[in-house]
Amino acid sequence: MRQQGDSIHPILIQWGPLTVVTHDAFTVLALGVGLALYYRELRLWGWLGGPIVWISMAAVLGGTIGARLDADRGAPPAVLRPRGFH
């Protein structure tokens, strides 16, 4: 539970005109770690190169577009909502 005086720090770094928001910084960090692990596994299994690169790029692009469309759309239609979700 939050106590009085606690605060949320949405800005991680502010340096002149450059502002780095905490959520964005950790999102980029998570993507970087995930891609590094993915690259390592592909290299380990000998799958790096060829069609897997295009498939991976399409998956990331599709996920990005889907997430943006979902965020722009707002709440899901009633058909997709679980029971009891308002």
Contacts in CASP RR format, 6 or more apart in sequence:
PFRMAT RR
TARGET T0000
AUTHOR 0000-0000-0000
METHOD contacts of the structure
MODEL  1
MRQQGDSIHPILIQWGPLTVVTHDAFTVLALGVGLALYYRELRLWGWLGG
PIVWISMAAVLGGTIGARLDADRGAPPAVLRPRGFH
9 22 0 8 1.000
10 21 0 8 1.000
10 22 0 8 1.000
10 23 0 8 1.000
11 19 0 8 1.000
11 20 0 8 1.000
11 21 0 8 1.000
11 22 0 8 1.000
12 20 0 8 1.000
12 21 0 8 1.000
12 22 0 8 1.000
12 25 0 8 1.000
13 19 0 8 1.000
13 20 0 8 1.000
13 25 0 8 1.000
14 20 0 8 1.000
38 56 0 8 1.000
39 48 0 8 1.000
42 48 0 8 1.000
42 49 0 8 1.000
42 52 0 8 1.000
70 76 0 8 1.000
75 81 0 8 1.000
END
